[in-house]
């Protein structure tokens, strides 16, 4: 029997990286199953670009907030 092949959208990567709740847990399990070879997966360069853009924006926001806290101490 052939392995099932899924398309991995940016939401899976983003949820796995930043979501601390059930959604993030489920995303991490899916990625682990892909890594273990339980099923195959494909994505696109556009998806990777979207993930990097979202994570960069979130990190920039986090850094701005930390700077504000330090400034107003």
Secondary structure, DSSP 8 states (H G I E B T S, - for coil): ----EEE--HHHHHHHHH--SHHHHHHHHHHHHHHTTSSEEE--HHHHHHHHHHHHHHHHHHHHHHHHHHHT-
